Amino acid sequence: MRAVKNVEITEVKGDKFVNAIVYRDKETNKVTELPVGGIFVEIGQLPNTEFLKGVVDLNDYGHVVIDPRTQKTNTQGIWSAGDCTDVLYHQNNIAAGDAVRALEDIFQYIHSK
């Protein structure tokens, strides 16, 4: 395994399954085809939470600050889950689990009133 840095992916190759990527080195402009068995796409690291400023606490990176046990924010009646939160790891399966945790706590919240 090796890391390929400072490149731009220009093509993903394969028929039914990915079998190679083509990338361009941003410094040298050299184009390389790399055989792979799959890819993992990450959209970005900064969450789209600008609209929440002043509504819930955000950290320095714009992630929603939550209680990791319940997904509650600092604002009564608001929960958050997924990649916009300040948890350590961000992936689809983790986000789905976070959403279930939030829903369980919301259910408890609603039925305790």
Long-range contacts (C-beta under 8 A, 24 or more apart in sequence): 4-34, 12-39, 47-83, 47-84, 48-84, 49-84, 56-80, 59-86, 61-86, 69-101, 70-101, 70-102, 70-105, 71-98, 71-99, 71-101, 71-102, 71-105, 72-105, 77-109, 79-105, 79-106
